[in-house]
Amino acid sequence: DCHLISQFVSKFIQLEFQTFPGIAKLKNLELIYDKLISNNYEIIKDIFINADNALRDEEMDSKYSGTTCVLVIQLGEHIICANTGDSRAILVFDEKNDNNLEFAKVFPLSFDTKPENPGEKQRILRMGGIVEKIKNQLGQEMGPYRVWEKNKEYPGLAMSRSIGDFYGKKIGNR
């Protein structure tokens, strides 16, 4: 169901931007940009939340499944990036415009929301979740940090935010 969830969310977010009150009727890119930044990008946050709520109402199994999301919007010379989870966006800038990427500059546009990030970890712990790595048979930690329910072997999410994964939301995976 993960690929179905990702496809659903992708289509939902595209449609939301075309119909969202306050931006749907704006035709000028500068006006859209001004609208998005004037309320501190709350419109984008609302669209991500709407996608999460719409997914909850779908008949897909999203209790333990979900998706990450990275959104990049170019409005004229402005770039806006938003993400949830551990999907990442980068910008590769070919300053010489010679298609030789050897000297291109790379800029991160997003930052992963991972359970070990201090703010994310505090929020997860406050909500009753645990942040730990998987332990092998010898008790040695391995792999990335994950979000777990206390005294359980699930959900084991390697990101601290997602769309869907509704069980994980109960223990701090927003």
MDAnalysis code that builds the backbone (N, CA, C; Angstrom):
import MDAnalysis as mda
import numpy as np

u = mda.Universe.empty(522, n_residues=174, atom_resindex=np.repeat(np.arange(174), 3), trajectory=True)
u.add_TopologyAttr("name", ["N", "CA", "C"] * 174)
u.add_TopologyAttr("resid", np.arange(1, 175))
u.add_TopologyAttr("resname", ["ASP", "CYS", "HIS", "LEU", "ILE", "SER", "GLN", "PHE", "VAL", "SER", "LYS", "PHE", "ILE", "GLN", "LEU", "GLU", "PHE", "GLN", "THR", "PHE", "PRO", "GLY", "ILE", "ALA", "LYS", "LEU", "LYS", "ASN", "LEU", "GLU", "LEU", "ILE", "TYR", "ASP", "LYS", "LEU", "ILE", "SER", "ASN", "ASN", "TYR", "GLU", "ILE", "ILE", "LYS", "ASP", "ILE", "PHE", "ILE", "ASN", "ALA", "ASP", "ASN", "ALA", "LEU", "ARG", "ASP", "GLU", "GLU", "MET", "ASP", "SER", "LYS", "TYR", "SER", "GLY", "THR", "THR", "CYS", "VAL", "LEU", "VAL", "ILE", "GLN", "LEU", "GLY", "GLU", "HIS", "ILE", "ILE", "CYS", "ALA", "ASN", "THR", "GLY", "ASP", "SER", "ARG", "ALA", "ILE", "LEU", "VAL", "PHE", "ASP", "GLU", "LYS", "ASN", "ASP", "ASN", "ASN", "LEU", "GLU", "PHE", "ALA", "LYS", "VAL", "PHE", "PRO", "LEU", "SER", "PHE", "ASP", "THR", "LYS", "PRO", "GLU", "ASN", "PRO", "GLY", "GLU", "LYS", "GLN", "ARG", "ILE", "LEU", "ARG", "MET", "GLY", "GLY", "ILE", "VAL", "GLU", "LYS", "ILE", "LYS", "ASN", "GLN", "LEU", "GLY", "GLN", "GLU", "MET", "GLY", "PRO", "TYR", "ARG", "VAL", "TRP", "GLU", "LYS", "ASN", "LYS", "GLU", "TYR", "PRO", "GLY", "LEU", "ALA", "MET", "SER", "ARG", "SER", "ILE", "GLY", "ASP", "PHE", "TYR", "GLY", "LYS", "LYS", "ILE", "GLY", "ASN", "ARG"])
u.atoms.positions = np.array([
    [0.809, -1.214, 0.000],
    [0.000, 0.000, 0.000],
    [0.851, 1.276, 0.000],
    [2.145, 1.173, 0.321],
    [2.968, 2.382, 0.408],
    [2.979, 3.169, -0.893],
    [3.131, 2.477, -2.029],
    [3.161, 3.208, -3.297],
    [1.804, 3.836, -3.593],
    [0.708, 3.174, -3.195],
    [-0.627, 3.751, -3.394],
    [-0.812, 4.986, -2.530],
    [-0.285, 4.937, -1.316],
    [-0.372, 6.084, -0.420],
    [0.415, 7.255, -0.994],
    [1.622, 6.994, -1.463],
    [2.440, 8.061, -2.059],
    [1.753, 8.676, -3.268],
    [1.181, 7.841, -4.127],
    [0.483, 8.347, -5.305],
    [-0.732, 9.185, -4.899],
    [-1.483, 8.704, -3.921],
    [-2.654, 9.438, -3.450],
    [-2.249, 10.811, -2.929],
    [-1.229, 10.850, -2.082],
    [-0.793, 12.116, -1.474],
    [-0.263, 13.068, -2.544],
    [0.493, 12.557, -3.486],
    [1.020, 13.406, -4.559],
    [-0.115, 14.068, -5.342],
    [-1.090, 13.284, -5.739],
    [-2.226, 13.831, -6.489],
    [-3.047, 14.787, -5.626],
    [-3.221, 14.437, -4.360],
    [-4.002, 15.278, -3.461],
    [-3.357, 16.655, -3.304],
    [-2.051, 16.679, -3.078],
    [-1.358, 17.957, -2.875],
    [-1.401, 18.806, -4.144],
    [-1.246, 18.187, -5.299],
    [-1.356, 18.941, -6.547],
    [-2.730, 19.590, -6.675],
    [-3.763, 18.827, -6.403],
    [-5.124, 19.348, -6.489],
    [-5.367, 20.439, -5.447],
    [-4.845, 20.249, -4.264],
    [-5.008, 21.255, -3.206],
    [-4.436, 22.604, -3.630],
    [-3.267, 22.595, -4.244],
    [-2.671, 23.859, -4.676],
    [-3.490, 24.526, -5.774],
    [-4.190, 23.732, -6.550],
    [-5.018, 24.298, -7.618],
    [-6.337, 24.851, -7.093],
    [-6.775, 24.370, -5.918],
    [-8.095, 24.749, -5.419],
    [-8.077, 25.417, -4.046],
    [-6.929, 25.552, -3.411],
    [-6.862, 26.048, -2.032],
    [-7.340, 27.499, -1.957],
    [-8.273, 27.789, -1.039],
    [-8.775, 29.164, -0.898],
    [-7.622, 30.144, -0.627],
    [-7.645, 31.249, -1.298],
    [-6.628, 32.269, -1.082],
    [-5.495, 32.238, -2.087],
    [-5.245, 31.080, -2.706],
    [-4.183, 31.044, -3.723],
    [-4.672, 30.529, -5.068],
    [-5.796, 29.801, -5.074],
    [-6.269, 29.178, -6.311],
    [-6.559, 30.197, -7.409],
    [-7.058, 31.359, -7.038],
    [-7.449, 32.344, -8.048],
    [-6.323, 33.306, -8.420],
    [-5.201, 33.215, -7.706],
    [-4.086, 34.105, -8.004],
    [-3.369, 33.628, -9.257],
    [-3.132, 34.515, -10.177],
    [-2.488, 34.151, -11.442],
    [-1.039, 34.623, -11.510],
    [-0.719, 35.662, -10.801],
    [0.614, 36.246, -10.829],
    [1.513, 35.500, -9.845],
    [2.685, 35.038, -10.298],
    [3.587, 34.272, -9.439],
    [4.039, 35.063, -8.221],
    [4.275, 36.349, -8.378],
    [4.700, 37.176, -7.240],
    [3.595, 37.260, -6.188],
    [2.333, 37.342, -6.627],
    [1.220, 37.383, -5.673],
    [1.109, 36.066, -4.912],
    [1.319, 34.951, -5.621],
    [1.282, 33.641, -4.961],
    [2.417, 33.551, -3.939],
    [3.615, 33.965, -4.337],
    [4.765, 33.944, -3.431],
    [4.481, 34.812, -2.202],
    [3.997, 36.031, -2.421],
    [3.687, 36.935, -1.309],
    [2.649, 36.323, -0.373],
    [1.644, 35.659, -0.935],
    [0.595, 35.030, -0.122],
    [1.183, 33.904, 0.731],
    [2.071, 33.093, 0.143],
    [2.657, 31.978, 0.887],
    [3.546, 32.463, 2.025],
    [4.350, 33.497, 1.782],
    [5.257, 33.940, 2.850],
    [4.566, 34.860, 3.853],
    [3.478, 35.522, 3.454],
    [2.826, 36.481, 4.356],
    [2.245, 35.804, 5.589],
    [1.906, 34.545, 5.480],
    [1.385, 33.850, 6.666],
    [2.346, 32.759, 7.138],
    [3.639, 32.985, 6.886],
    [4.695, 32.074, 7.347],
    [4.478, 30.640, 6.843],
    [4.061, 30.523, 5.599],
    [3.904, 29.238, 4.932],
    [2.828, 28.351, 5.561],
    [1.930, 28.936, 6.338],
    [0.858, 28.152, 6.964],
    [0.001, 27.452, 5.919],
    [-0.139, 28.043, 4.721],
    [-0.921, 27.399, 3.666],
    [-0.311, 26.045, 3.320],
    [1.001, 25.981, 3.204],
    [1.658, 24.711, 2.883],
    [1.473, 23.719, 4.026],
    [1.630, 24.193, 5.256],
    [1.406, 23.310, 6.410],
    [-0.023, 22.785, 6.399],
    [-0.987, 23.673, 6.111],
    [-2.396, 23.262, 6.062],
    [-2.633, 22.218, 4.974],
    [-1.987, 22.381, 3.834],
    [-2.149, 21.415, 2.744],
    [-1.580, 20.052, 3.138],
    [-0.435, 20.026, 3.820],
    [0.116, 18.754, 4.303],
    [-0.846, 18.111, 5.310],
    [-1.403, 18.907, 6.213],
    [-2.358, 18.392, 7.203],
    [-3.617, 17.892, 6.509],
    [-4.103, 18.640, 5.506],
    [-5.273, 18.194, 4.748],
    [-5.005, 16.862, 4.055],
    [-3.798, 16.685, 3.528],
    [-3.438, 15.418, 2.883],
    [-3.469, 14.288, 3.907],
    [-2.948, 14.545, 5.094],
    [-2.949, 13.542, 6.162],
    [-4.386, 13.178, 6.539],
    [-5.232, 14.187, 6.702],
    [-6.633, 13.940, 7.060],
    [-7.374, 13.198, 5.950],
    [-7.122, 13.573, 4.699],
    [-7.779, 12.898, 3.572],
    [-7.341, 11.438, 3.500],
    [-6.082, 11.180, 3.779],
    [-5.577, 9.808, 3.756],
    [-6.261, 8.968, 4.833],
    [-6.506, 9.575, 5.972],
    [-7.184, 8.862, 7.068],
    [-8.570, 8.385, 6.624],
    [-9.213, 9.171, 5.757],
    [-10.562, 8.837, 5.287],
    [-10.577, 7.843, 4.133],
    [-9.425, 7.582, 3.529],
    [-9.345, 6.647, 2.410],
    [-9.389, 5.207, 2.919],
    [-9.631, 4.284, 2.006],
    [-9.716, 2.872, 2.381],
    [-8.382, 2.158, 2.243],
    [-7.288, 2.909, 2.232],
    [-5.959, 2.293, 2.186],
    [-5.504, 2.004, 3.614],
    [-4.650, 1.016, 3.762],
    [-4.133, 0.679, 5.084],
    [-3.014, 1.660, 5.439],
    [-3.386, 2.718, 6.124],
    [-2.399, 3.735, 6.489],
    [-2.159, 3.786, 7.993],
    [-2.599, 2.758, 8.702],
    [-2.333, 2.714, 10.141],
    [-0.843, 2.555, 10.405],
    [-0.207, 1.636, 9.680],
    [1.223, 1.405, 9.831],
    [2.006, 1.777, 8.575],
    [1.333, 2.341, 7.596],
    [1.995, 2.743, 6.353],
    [1.718, 4.211, 6.092],
    [2.666, 4.848, 5.454],
    [2.496, 6.249, 5.119],
    [3.502, 6.635, 4.063],
    [3.760, 7.919, 3.987],
    [4.701, 8.410, 2.997],
    [5.421, 9.635, 3.527],
    [6.605, 9.819, 3.023],
    [7.289, 11.082, 3.238],
    [6.874, 11.987, 2.090],
    [7.207, 13.250, 2.195],
    [6.828, 14.173, 1.123],
    [7.847, 15.294, 1.051],
    [8.256, 15.609, -0.152],
    [9.083, 16.788, -0.374],
    [8.406, 17.590, -1.479],
    [8.234, 18.864, -1.227],
    [7.539, 19.748, -2.145],
    [8.467, 20.903, -2.491],
    [8.684, 21.134, -3.770],
    [9.500, 22.253, -4.220],
    [8.645, 23.074, -5.174],
    [8.542, 24.360, -4.875],
    [7.758, 25.275, -5.699],
    [8.695, 26.360, -6.199],
    [8.714, 26.548, -7.514],
    [9.471, 27.666, -8.080],
    [8.462, 28.689, -8.574],
    [8.547, 29.870, -7.999],
    [7.683, 30.976, -8.382],
    [8.579, 32.103, -8.870],
    [8.781, 32.170, -10.168],
    [9.716, 33.146, -10.715],
    [11.120, 32.812, -10.252],
    [11.761, 33.761, -9.593],
    [13.119, 33.534, -9.080],
    [13.134, 32.976, -7.665],
    [11.960, 32.747, -7.104],
    [11.849, 32.263, -5.727],
    [11.647, 30.751, -5.717],
    [12.278, 30.093, -4.748],
    [12.081, 28.659, -4.545],
    [11.620, 28.457, -3.108],
    [10.553, 27.701, -2.965],
    [10.038, 27.338, -1.647],
    [10.099, 25.824, -1.565],
    [10.590, 25.322, -0.447],
    [10.673, 23.873, -0.251],
    [10.065, 23.536, 1.104],
    [9.280, 22.479, 1.132],
    [8.715, 21.963, 2.380],
    [8.840, 20.446, 2.332],
    [9.046, 19.843, 3.473],
    [9.121, 18.390, 3.493],
    [8.661, 17.842, 4.821],
    [8.316, 16.581, 4.787],
    [8.028, 15.827, 5.992],
    [8.672, 14.458, 5.817],
    [9.309, 13.983, 6.855],
    [9.995, 12.701, 6.767],
    [11.430, 12.856, 6.307],
    [11.941, 11.799, 5.709],
    [13.349, 11.808, 5.336],
    [13.560, 11.868, 3.827],
    [12.602, 12.438, 3.114],
    [12.822, 12.746, 1.699],
    [13.569, 14.068, 1.638],
    [14.446, 14.183, 0.678],
    [15.345, 15.328, 0.650],
    [15.335, 15.973, -0.724],
    [15.418, 17.304, -0.720],
    [15.542, 18.057, -1.975],
    [16.859, 18.824, -1.953],
    [17.519, 18.824, -3.097],
    [18.735, 19.615, -3.260],
    [18.601, 20.423, -4.547],
    [19.338, 21.492, -4.616],
    [19.405, 22.305, -5.822],
    [20.821, 22.204, -6.360],
    [20.946, 21.835, -7.612],
    [22.248, 21.789, -8.269],
    [22.303, 22.993, -9.195],
    [23.271, 23.865, -8.942],
    [23.377, 25.112, -9.690],
    [24.623, 25.086, -10.559],
    [24.399, 25.123, -11.854],
    [25.487, 25.134, -12.835],
    [25.807, 26.592, -13.134],
    [26.698, 27.170, -12.333],
    [27.009, 28.598, -12.407],
    [27.508, 29.015, -13.790],
    [28.300, 28.163, -14.429],
    [28.861, 28.498, -15.741],
    [27.898, 28.166, -16.879],
    [26.819, 27.434, -16.537],
    [25.831, 27.032, -17.530],
    [26.474, 26.279, -18.697],
    [27.438, 25.409, -18.358],
    [28.146, 24.659, -19.401],
    [27.852, 23.152, -19.353],
    [26.854, 22.776, -18.553],
    [26.455, 21.373, -18.383],
    [27.579, 20.492, -17.850],
    [28.602, 21.089, -17.277],
    [29.681, 20.354, -16.640],
    [29.423, 20.407, -15.136],
    [28.892, 19.340, -14.607],
    [28.507, 19.340, -13.199],
    [29.691, 19.202, -12.249],
    [30.881, 19.062, -12.789],
    [32.070, 18.933, -11.949],
    [32.244, 20.157, -11.050],
    [31.875, 21.323, -11.547],
    [32.048, 22.558, -10.773],
    [30.714, 23.145, -10.317],
    [29.653, 22.388, -10.455],
    [28.337, 22.866, -10.024],
    [28.296, 22.974, -8.505],
    [27.456, 23.855, -8.039],
    [27.259, 24.018, -6.599],
    [25.987, 23.293, -6.191],
    [26.034, 22.655, -5.039],
    [24.897, 21.906, -4.530],
    [24.431, 22.559, -3.230],
    [23.131, 22.844, -3.166],
    [22.548, 23.490, -1.996],
    [21.420, 22.620, -1.449],
    [21.444, 22.319, -0.157],
    [20.306, 21.581, 0.416],
    [19.095, 22.513, 0.494],
    [17.945, 22.017, 0.110],
    [16.711, 22.791, 0.215],
    [15.850, 22.323, 1.378],
    [16.086, 21.108, 1.839],
    [15.277, 20.555, 2.923],
    [16.187, 19.853, 3.925],
    [15.623, 19.575, 5.063],
    [16.339, 18.868, 6.110],
    [15.453, 17.731, 6.599],
    [16.023, 16.557, 6.722],
    [15.266, 15.378, 7.127],
    [14.712, 15.550, 8.535],
    [13.484, 15.100, 8.733],
    [12.926, 15.050, 10.082],
    [13.184, 13.641, 10.611],
    [14.248, 13.527, 11.373],
    [14.714, 12.243, 11.884],
    [14.495, 12.186, 13.396],
    [14.241, 11.013, 13.937],
    [13.967, 10.892, 15.373],
    [15.112, 11.344, 16.278],
    [16.344, 11.274, 15.784],
    [17.480, 11.662, 16.642],
    [17.725, 13.164, 16.665],
    [17.053, 13.944, 15.804],
    [17.186, 15.404, 15.872],
    [16.677, 15.859, 17.239],
    [17.424, 16.708, 17.948],
    [17.074, 17.032, 19.339],
    [15.617, 17.452, 19.569],
    [15.099, 18.361, 18.788],
    [13.718, 18.801, 18.977],
    [12.713, 17.699, 18.698],
    [12.996, 16.920, 17.672],
    [12.109, 15.809, 17.318],
    [12.129, 14.750, 18.425],
    [13.315, 14.452, 18.922],
    [13.439, 13.437, 19.971],
    [12.690, 13.864, 21.231],
    [12.831, 15.124, 21.628],
    [12.122, 15.619, 22.811],
    [10.611, 15.483, 22.652],
    [10.107, 15.834, 21.469],
    [8.667, 15.749, 21.217],
    [8.195, 14.300, 21.291],
    [8.959, 13.386, 20.690],
    [8.590, 11.968, 20.697],
    [8.583, 11.427, 22.129],
    [9.599, 11.763, 22.913],
    [9.672, 11.292, 24.298],
    [8.519, 11.850, 25.124],
    [8.171, 13.137, 24.904],
    [7.032, 13.752, 25.618],
    [5.727, 13.018, 25.313],
    [5.598, 12.497, 24.091],
    [4.365, 11.822, 23.682],
    [4.372, 10.338, 24.060],
    [5.435, 9.887, 24.714],
    [5.480, 8.503, 25.183],
    [6.192, 7.539, 24.257],
    [6.790, 8.055, 23.193],
    [7.539, 7.191, 22.287],
    [8.963, 6.986, 22.773],
    [9.654, 6.105, 22.122],
    [11.050, 5.789, 22.414],
    [11.850, 6.016, 21.134],
    [13.064, 6.519, 21.264],
    [13.954, 6.694, 20.114],
    [15.184, 5.838, 20.359],
    [15.315, 4.775, 19.579],
    [16.441, 3.851, 19.715],
    [16.747, 3.213, 18.374],
    [17.933, 2.657, 18.281],
    [18.308, 1.872, 17.110],
    [17.865, 0.424, 17.340],
    [17.764, -0.325, 16.264],
    [17.500, -1.761, 16.366],
    [18.728, -2.406, 16.989],
    [18.503, -3.429, 17.794],
    [19.623, -4.164, 18.382],
    [19.671, -5.557, 17.772],
    [20.883, -5.989, 17.444],
    [21.041, -7.344, 16.889],
    [21.006, -8.371, 18.019],
    [21.243, -9.623, 17.690],
    [21.162, -10.698, 18.680],
    [22.191, -10.566, 19.789],
    [23.259, -9.812, 19.544],
    [24.291, -9.600, 20.566],
    [24.014, -8.340, 21.388],
    [22.895, -7.667, 21.095],
    [22.545, -6.453, 21.821],
    [23.237, -5.203, 21.292],
    [23.897, -5.307, 20.148],
    [24.594, -4.164, 19.558],
    [23.617, -3.356, 18.696],
    [23.711, -2.025, 18.842],
    [22.854, -1.154, 18.041],
    [23.290, -1.178, 16.588],
    [22.313, -1.104, 15.690],
    [22.620, -1.064, 14.269],
    [21.545, -0.258, 13.533],
    [21.930, 0.287, 12.388],
    [20.987, 1.026, 11.559],
    [20.638, 2.390, 12.118],
    [19.623, 3.022, 11.526],
    [19.236, 4.367, 11.951],
    [18.426, 4.342, 13.245],
    [18.344, 5.491, 13.883],
    [17.441, 5.632, 15.023],
    [16.011, 5.500, 14.516],
    [15.150, 4.930, 15.357],
    [13.758, 4.704, 14.981],
    [12.830, 5.075, 16.128],
    [11.564, 5.299, 15.783],
    [10.521, 5.604, 16.759],
    [9.805, 4.302, 17.111],
    [9.743, 4.014, 18.414],
    [9.114, 2.794, 18.912],
    [8.091, 3.145, 19.991],
    [7.130, 2.275, 20.172],
    [6.263, 2.376, 21.336],
    [6.993, 1.684, 22.489],
    [6.820, 2.214, 23.711],
    [7.478, 1.609, 24.869],
    [7.123, 0.133, 24.969],
    [8.146, -0.670, 25.196],
    [8.008, -2.114, 25.406],
    [7.378, -2.854, 24.230],
    [7.483, -2.292, 23.031],
    [6.928, -2.935, 21.836],
    [8.015, -3.022, 20.773],
    [7.813, -3.874, 19.824],
    [8.754, -4.011, 18.721],
    [8.218, -3.342, 17.461],
    [7.399, -2.329, 17.639],
    [6.848, -1.586, 16.508],
    [6.571, -0.164, 16.949],
    [6.352, 0.818, 16.128],
    [6.320, 0.709, 14.681],
    [7.701, 0.732, 14.035],
    [8.736, 1.231, 14.694],
    [10.090, 1.198, 14.141],
    [10.308, 2.147, 12.976],
    [9.700, 3.311, 13.051],
    [9.812, 4.290, 11.962],
    [11.140, 5.019, 12.013],
    [11.798, 5.135, 10.863],
    [13.112, 5.782, 10.799],
    [13.012, 7.278, 10.500],
    [11.811, 7.827, 10.522],
    [11.625, 9.268, 10.383],
    [10.665, 9.697, 11.482],
    [10.683, 10.979, 11.806],
    [9.860, 11.428, 12.918],
    [8.580, 12.143, 12.485],
    [8.396, 12.285, 11.189],
    [7.162, 12.877, 10.668],
    [6.826, 12.192, 9.357],
    [5.535, 12.088, 9.095],
    [5.091, 11.471, 7.848],
    [3.645, 11.865, 7.600],
    [3.186, 11.537, 6.425],
    [1.764, 11.618, 6.117],
    [1.286, 10.181, 6.157],
    [0.286, 9.927, 6.979],
    [-0.129, 8.547, 7.231],
    [0.608, 8.018, 8.446],
    [0.850, 6.708, 8.486],
    [1.479, 6.081, 9.656],
    [0.762, 6.509, 10.929],
    [-0.564, 6.335, 10.951],
    [-1.376, 6.897, 12.029],
    [-1.095, 6.272, 13.397],
    [-0.658, 5.032, 13.420],
    [-0.289, 4.449, 14.707],
    [0.895, 5.209, 15.300],
    [1.877, 5.526, 14.476],
    [3.062, 6.239, 14.950],
    [2.753, 7.630, 15.471],
    [1.680, 8.245, 15.008],
    [1.325, 9.577, 15.471],
    [0.954, 9.575, 16.958],
    [0.461, 8.462, 17.457],
    [0.091, 8.352, 18.863],
    [1.312, 8.473, 19.781],
    [2.487, 8.148, 19.232],
    [3.703, 8.165, 20.060],
    [4.712, 9.180, 19.555],
    [4.212, 10.240, 18.920],
    [5.080, 11.355, 18.581],
    [5.558, 11.431, 17.150],
    [5.213, 10.485, 16.304],
    [5.600, 10.565, 14.894],
    [4.518, 11.353, 14.161],
    [4.691, 12.663, 14.074],
    [3.642, 13.515, 13.489],
    [3.647, 13.493, 12.011],
])
